[in-house]
Amino acid sequence: MTSPAPPTQKSRPGWTLAIVSVALFMTALDNLVVGVALPSIRTDLGGSLESLEWTVNAYTLSFAVLLITGAALGDRFGRKRMFTLGLGLFTLSSAAAALAPTVDALIAARAVQGAGAAMVTPLTLTLLAAAFPGERRGLALGVWAGVSGLGVALGPFVGGAVVEGISWHWIFWLNVPTGLIAIPLAVRYLTESHGPEAKLDLPGLGLIAAGLFGITFGIVRGQPLGWTSATVLTSLVGGVLLLAAFLAWEHRTSAPMLPLRFFRSRGFSASSGVAFAMFFGVFGSIFLLSQFFQSAQGYSPFEAGLRTLPWTGMPMIVAPIAGMLSDRIGSRPLMATGLALQAGAITWLSQVASVDVAYGSLVVPFIMGGTGMALVFAPSANAILASVKPEEAGQASGANNAIRELGGVMGVAVLASVFSARGGYTSPQAFVDGMNAALPYGAAVLVLGALVALLVPGRDTAAPAPARPTPEEARVPVPA
């Protein structure tokens, strides 16, 4: 049962939406902003190519592994409290990254950044769901999804502009004043709430964190080390075994951090499958497409980021509309259509991309892909929230975020492996050959995701969370 807010507090939906949107934008931006800065970081700090890759991977690993943990800590110690602490941790680690004297120090700061983001991200959805009633939730989730899309859209663009105009340090410094403003606003205007369990599931936390680390680490290292290397196989097998142990523990414990009955809900399971498929297909593809303009056509980081905006910028426009529509027609048609659009866009791009392709030939599939993303973000969040009780939103959000991040990591790893086998960075033509061979794999996973989206319950069949009975109703016996 969700703890009631103190008598002096009241829900402030407008402030809640603004604060969680700012926090979500910061964490989404930092997921992609570092990629375009790697050459400048290497010039200033030195280090091998592998160590530079870890400035990206350290954030991804820490973020993906600790998402469920962040949601569980919010349920136990207070969602407002842990959101604010996570925001503070993210802000401090951003300053540490900007001041890092070595690549190793930068990697450590990025890992802490990922931990802070993992505390913030699932709680943005939980706090938002608590602040907005069901009939207004779709629009709020649409804005939330649009802001997330804005962070994704501006990541390469902002990174390129800042690196070229100032220095790579400022991609981290920008977080500091934003965090220093958002933290006191969160303390003043957010309403505190807790999850249904007062007891913290420490064995569950340890098993899920270690298991996700093993799987994510194995996927990240699979391409550079080889999928049959001892390190990768040990990491993957160990991660799977630890996750099996986690599921066994969650089945028997009286206070699970992730109730396995969630997966008996068709809405939760199908929406989680959609999230995995979309992040696998889209982020694996964007990983290559974002490099296409630099590696194959010779544009600068800023120019390349500018050219990806028709794709990555569409969620800013379409996501709020999709959120409102999901309240009217349900999530299923929007999610299936969105995934189909993304699959079509990526297939189209794999057929037309070449070293000398005109930019105008790419704009329509870019718009298709961005529109497809926007049609999935808010409706999938709405479907997840509709499949669980209100007080379980934190647990469900953490699990769904972890599943989708794992999909993104796997998508990048698998498509990068196909890219390396069929092409490479030796010449512009080699890059195009590798990219065009890899993109159809992302499109195929998106097609599977569209089919899974058809399993999401329709608006008329989705079971709303039962209302809490009054004391009088609780005393009335219910006939069998």
C-alpha positions in Angstrom: 0.0 0.0 0.0 1.4 3.4 -0.9 2.2 5.6 2.1 0.0 8.7 2.2 1.7 12.0 1.8 2.1 14.1 4.9 -0.8 16.4 5.7 1.1 19.5 4.8 1.9 18.2 1.3 -0.3 18.1 -1.7 0.4 16.7 -5.2 1.6 19.4 -7.6 1.3 17.8 -11.0 2.7 20.7 -13.0 5.9 21.0 -10.8 6.2 17.2 -10.8 6.1 17.0 -14.6 8.6 19.8 -15.0 11.1 18.4 -12.4 11.1 14.8 -13.6 11.3 16.0 -17.2 14.4 18.0 -16.5 16.0 15.0 -14.7 15.0 12.6 -17.5 16.5 14.9 -20.1 19.8 15.1 -18.3 20.2 11.3 -18.0 18.9 10.6 -21.6 21.3 13.2 -23.0 24.3 11.7 -21.3 23.6 8.3 -22.7 24.6 9.5 -26.2 26.5 12.8 -25.7 29.9 11.3 -25.1 30.3 9.3 -28.4 31.1 12.3 -30.5 33.6 13.6 -27.9 35.9 10.5 -27.9 38.5 11.8 -30.4 38.9 15.0 -28.4 39.1 13.1 -25.1 41.8 10.9 -26.6 43.8 13.9 -27.6 43.6 15.5 -24.1 43.8 12.4 -21.9 45.5 9.7 -24.1 44.6 6.1 -23.6 43.8 3.2 -25.9 40.8 2.9 -28.1 39.5 0.2 -25.7 39.8 2.5 -22.7 38.0 5.2 -24.5 35.1 2.8 -25.3 34.8 2.2 -21.6 33.9 5.9 -21.1 30.7 4.9 -22.8 30.4 1.3 -21.6 30.9 2.3 -17.9 27.8 4.4 -18.0 25.8 1.8 -19.9 26.8 -1.0 -17.6 26.1 0.8 -14.3 22.9 2.2 -15.6 21.5 -1.1 -16.9 22.6 -3.1 -13.9 21.2 -0.8 -11.2 17.8 0.2 -12.7 15.8 -2.4 -10.7 17.9 -1.6 -7.6 17.1 2.1 -7.9 13.4 1.5 -8.1 13.6 -0.9 -5.1 15.5 1.7 -3.0 12.8 4.3 -3.9 10.0 1.9 -2.8 11.8 1.2 0.5 13.3 4.6 1.5 11.0 7.0 -0.3 10.7 7.8 -4.0 11.2 11.5 -3.6 14.2 11.0 -1.3 16.0 8.5 -3.6 15.1 10.6 -6.7 16.8 13.6 -5.1 19.8 11.6 -3.9 20.2 10.1 -7.4 20.0 13.6 -8.9 22.7 14.8 -6.5 24.9 11.8 -7.3 24.5 12.4 -11.0 25.4 16.1 -10.6 28.5 15.5 -8.5 29.8 12.7 -10.8 29.2 15.0 -13.8 31.6 17.6 -12.2 34.0 14.8 -11.4 33.9 13.7 -15.1 34.6 17.3 -16.2 37.6 17.5 -13.9 39.0 14.0 -14.6 42.8 14.2 -15.1 43.0 10.7 -16.7 40.9 8.3 -18.7 40.7 6.0 -15.7 39.3 8.8 -13.6 36.8 9.6 -16.3 35.6 6.0 -16.6 35.1 5.9 -12.8 33.1 9.1 -12.9 31.0 7.8 -15.7 30.2 4.6 -13.8 28.9 6.7 -10.8 26.9 8.9 -13.3 25.2 5.7 -14.5 24.4 4.7 -10.9 22.8 8.1 -10.3 20.9 7.9 -13.6 19.6 4.4 -12.5 18.2 5.9 -9.3 16.5 8.8 -11.2 15.1 7.2 -14.4 12.6 4.6 -13.1 11.4 7.0 -10.4 10.5 9.7 -12.9 7.8 7.4 -14.2 6.6 6.4 -10.7 6.4 10.0 -9.5 4.6 11.1 -12.6 2.1 8.3 -12.4 1.3 9.2 -8.8 0.9 12.9 -9.6 -1.5 12.5 -12.5 -4.9 10.6 -12.4 -5.7 8.0 -15.0 -7.7 10.3 -17.3 -4.8 12.8 -17.5 -1.9 10.4 -17.5 -1.6 9.9 -21.2 -0.8 13.5 -22.0 1.7 13.6 -19.1 3.4 10.5 -20.3 3.5 11.9 -23.8 5.4 14.9 -22.5 7.6 12.6 -20.5 8.4 10.5 -23.6 8.9 13.6 -25.7 11.5 14.9 -23.3 13.2 11.5 -23.3 13.2 11.7 -27.1 14.6 15.2 -26.9 17.6 14.0 -24.9 18.2 11.2 -27.4 17.8 13.7 -30.3 20.1 16.4 -28.9 22.8 14.0 -27.6 24.9 13.8 -30.8 23.9 17.4 -31.8 24.8 19.0 -28.4 27.9 16.9 -28.1 29.2 17.9 -31.5 28.4 21.6 -30.9 30.0 21.7 -27.5 33.1 19.8 -28.5 33.7 22.0 -31.6 32.7 25.3 -29.9 34.1 25.0 -26.4 35.7 21.7 -25.2 34.6 18.2 -24.3 34.7 19.1 -20.6 31.5 21.1 -21.1 29.4 18.2 -22.1 29.6 17.3 -18.4 29.7 20.8 -16.9 26.3 21.5 -18.4 24.7 19.1 -16.0 26.0 20.8 -12.9 23.9 24.1 -12.9 20.9 22.1 -14.1 21.2 19.7 -11.2 21.8 22.5 -8.7 18.5 24.1 -9.7 16.5 20.9 -10.0 17.5 19.4 -6.6 16.0 22.1 -4.3 12.9 22.2 -6.5 12.5 18.5 -6.0 12.9 18.8 -2.3 10.2 21.6 -2.2 7.6 20.4 -4.7 7.7 16.6 -5.0 5.4 14.5 -2.8 6.9 11.6 -0.9 5.6 8.1 -1.4 6.7 4.5 -0.7 6.2 1.1 -2.3 4.1 -1.8 -1.0 6.9 -3.5 0.9 8.6 -2.1 4.0 11.4 -4.7 3.9 14.3 -4.4 1.5 15.1 -7.5 -0.5 18.9 -7.5 -0.1 19.5 -11.0 -1.5 17.4 -10.1 -4.5 19.3 -6.9 -5.0 22.6 -8.7 -5.0 21.5 -11.4 -7.3 19.9 -9.2 -9.9 22.7 -6.7 -9.9 25.4 -9.4 -10.3 23.4 -11.3 -12.9 22.7 -8.2 -15.1 26.3 -7.2 -14.8 27.5 -10.6 -16.0 25.1 -10.5 -19.0 25.7 -6.9 -19.9 29.5 -7.2 -19.5 29.6 -10.3 -21.7 27.5 -8.6 -24.4 29.7 -5.4 -24.3 32.9 -7.4 -24.6 31.6 -10.0 -27.0 32.5 -8.0 -30.2 36.1 -7.0 -29.2 37.1 -10.2 -27.5 35.1 -12.7 -29.6 31.9 -14.5 -28.5 33.7 -17.7 -27.8 36.4 -16.2 -25.6 36.7 -17.5 -22.0 36.0 -14.1 -20.6 32.8 -13.6 -22.5 31.4 -17.1 -22.1 32.1 -17.1 -18.4 30.5 -13.7 -18.0 27.4 -14.7 -20.0 26.9 -18.1 -18.4 27.5 -16.7 -14.9 25.0 -13.9 -15.5 22.4 -16.3 -16.7 22.9 -18.6 -13.6 22.7 -15.6 -11.2 19.5 -14.4 -12.9 18.0 -18.0 -12.5 19.0 -17.8 -8.8 17.3 -14.4 -8.6 14.1 -15.8 -10.1 14.1 -18.8 -7.7 14.7 -16.5 -4.7 11.9 -14.1 -5.8 9.5 -17.0 -6.1 10.1 -18.1 -2.5 10.7 -14.9 -0.6 7.7 -13.2 1.1 8.8 -9.6 0.1 10.2 -9.8 -3.5 11.6 -6.7 -5.1 10.2 -8.0 -8.5 7.0 -9.9 -8.0 7.0 -12.7 -10.7 3.3 -12.4 -11.0 3.9 -9.3 -13.1 4.9 -11.6 -15.9 1.6 -13.4 -15.7 0.0 -10.2 -16.9 -0.2 -10.2 -20.7 0.1 -6.4 -20.7 3.3 -6.4 -18.7 5.0 -9.2 -20.5 4.1 -8.0 -24.0 5.0 -4.4 -23.2 8.4 -5.6 -21.9 8.9 -7.6 -25.0 8.1 -4.5 -27.1 10.6 -2.4 -25.1 13.4 -5.0 -25.6 12.7 -5.3 -29.4 12.6 -1.6 -30.0 15.7 -0.8 -28.1 17.5 -3.7 -29.8 16.5 -2.7 -33.3 16.5 1.1 -33.1 19.5 1.8 -30.8 21.6 -0.9 -32.5 20.8 0.8 -35.9 21.3 4.4 -34.6 24.7 3.3 -33.3 25.8 2.8 -36.9 23.6 5.5 -38.6 25.0 8.2 -36.2 28.5 7.4 -37.5 27.5 7.2 -41.2 27.7 10.9 -41.9 31.2 11.1 -40.3 32.8 7.8 -41.3 31.3 7.5 -44.8 30.6 11.0 -45.9 33.2 13.0 -44.0 31.0 15.4 -42.0 32.0 16.9 -38.7 30.4 15.8 -35.4 28.2 18.8 -35.3 27.1 18.5 -39.0 26.4 14.7 -38.5 24.3 15.4 -35.4 22.3 18.0 -37.3 21.5 15.6 -40.1 20.1 13.0 -37.7 17.6 15.4 -36.2 14.7 14.3 -38.6 14.9 10.9 -36.9 15.8 11.7 -33.3 13.8 14.9 -33.2 10.4 13.5 -34.1 9.6 12.2 -30.6 9.5 15.8 -29.4 6.6 16.5 -31.7 4.7 13.2 -31.9 5.1 11.7 -28.4 2.7 14.0 -26.6 0.1 13.3 -29.3 0.7 9.5 -29.0 0.3 9.9 -25.2 -3.1 11.5 -25.6 -4.2 8.9 -28.2 -3.2 6.0 -26.0 -5.9 7.2 -23.5 -8.5 7.2 -26.3 -7.7 4.1 -28.4 -5.4 2.1 -26.2 -1.7 1.3 -26.5 -1.8 -1.7 -28.8 -2.5 -0.1 -32.2 0.0 2.7 -31.6 2.8 0.4 -30.5 2.3 -2.1 -33.4 2.2 0.8 -35.9 5.3 2.4 -34.4 7.4 -0.7 -34.5 6.3 -1.4 -38.1 7.2 2.1 -39.1 10.7 1.7 -37.6 11.2 -1.6 -39.3 10.2 -0.1 -42.6 12.5 2.9 -42.1 15.6 0.8 -41.3 14.9 -1.5 -44.2 14.6 1.5 -46.5 17.9 3.0 -45.3 19.7 -0.3 -45.8 18.6 -0.3 -49.4 19.5 3.4 -50.3 22.5 4.2 -48.1 25.8 4.6 -50.1 28.9 6.7 -49.9 27.5 9.4 -52.2 23.8 9.1 -51.4 22.0 12.5 -51.4 20.8 13.6 -48.0 17.3 14.2 -49.4 17.0 10.5 -50.0 17.3 9.8 -46.3 14.9 12.3 -44.8 11.7 10.4 -45.4 12.9 7.2 -43.8 14.4 9.2 -40.9 11.0 10.9 -40.3 9.3 7.4 -40.5 11.7 6.0 -37.9 11.4 8.9 -35.5 7.6 8.9 -35.8 7.7 5.1 -35.1 9.8 5.7 -31.9 7.4 8.3 -30.7 4.4 6.1 -31.2 5.9 3.5 -28.8 7.4 5.5 -25.9 4.4 6.9 -24.1 1.9 4.1 -25.0 4.3 1.4 -23.7 4.7 3.3 -20.4 0.9 3.6 -20.2 0.5 -0.1 -20.8 3.1 -1.0 -18.1 1.3 1.2 -15.6 -2.1 -0.2 -16.5 -0.9 -3.7 -15.9 0.1 -3.3 -12.2 -1.4 -1.7 -9.1 -0.5 2.0 -8.6 1.8 1.2 -5.6 3.7 -1.3 -7.7 4.6 1.3 -10.4 8.2 1.6 -9.2 8.9 -2.1 -9.4 7.3 -2.4 -12.8 9.1 0.7 -14.1 12.5 -0.5 -12.9 12.0 -3.9 -14.5 10.8 -2.5 -17.8 13.7 0.0 -17.9 16.2 -2.8 -17.2 14.8 -5.0 -20.0 14.8 -2.2 -22.6 18.4 -1.1 -21.7 19.5 -4.8 -22.0 17.9 -4.8 -25.4 19.8 -1.7 -26.4 23.1 -3.1 -25.3 22.4 -6.4 -27.1 21.3 -4.5 -30.3 24.6 -2.5 -30.4 26.7 -5.6 -29.7 24.9 -7.8 -32.3 24.8 -5.2 -35.1 28.4 -4.2 -34.4 29.4 -7.8 -34.8 27.7 -8.1 -38.1 29.2 -4.8 -39.2 32.7 -5.9 -38.3 32.3 -9.2 -40.1 31.0 -7.6 -43.4 32.8 -4.2 -43.3 34.7 -1.9 -41.1 36.3 1.5 -40.7 39.1 1.0 -43.3 37.3 3.1 -46.0 34.0 4.8 -46.5 32.8 2.0 -48.7 33.7 -0.6 -46.1 31.7 1.3 -43.5 28.6 1.4 -45.8 29.0 -2.3 -46.7 29.1 -3.3 -43.0 26.2 -1.0 -42.0 23.9 -2.1 -44.8 24.6 -5.8 -43.9 23.8 -5.1 -40.2 20.6 -2.9 -40.5 18.3 -5.7 -41.7 19.0 -7.6 -38.4 17.7 -4.6 -36.5 14.7 -4.4 -38.8 13.9 -8.1 -38.3 13.8 -7.7 -34.5 11.5 -4.7 -34.9 9.1 -6.8 -37.0 9.0 -9.4 -34.2 8.3 -6.6 -31.7 5.4 -5.4 -33.8 3.9 -8.9 -33.6 4.4 -9.0 -29.8 2.7 -5.6 -29.6 -0.5 -7.2 -30.9 -0.6 -9.2 -27.7 -1.0 -6.1 -25.5 -4.6 -6.0 -24.2 -6.8 -3.5 -25.9 -8.3 -0.5 -24.2 -11.6 -2.3 -23.4 -9.9 -5.4 -22.1 -7.2 -3.8 -20.0 -8.0 -4.4 -16.4 -7.6 -1.3 -14.3 -6.2 -1.5 -10.8 -9.0 -2.2 -8.3 -10.1 0.7 -6.2 -9.3 0.6 -2.5 -12.5 -0.4 -0.6 -14.0 1.8 2.0 -14.1 0.4 5.6 -17.8 -0.2 5.1 -17.3 -2.1 1.8 -14.5 -4.1 3.4 -16.9 -5.4 6.0 -19.5 -6.6 3.4 -18.9 -10.3 2.5 -18.4 -10.9 -1.2 -20.5 -13.8 -2.6 -18.6 -16.7 -4.2 
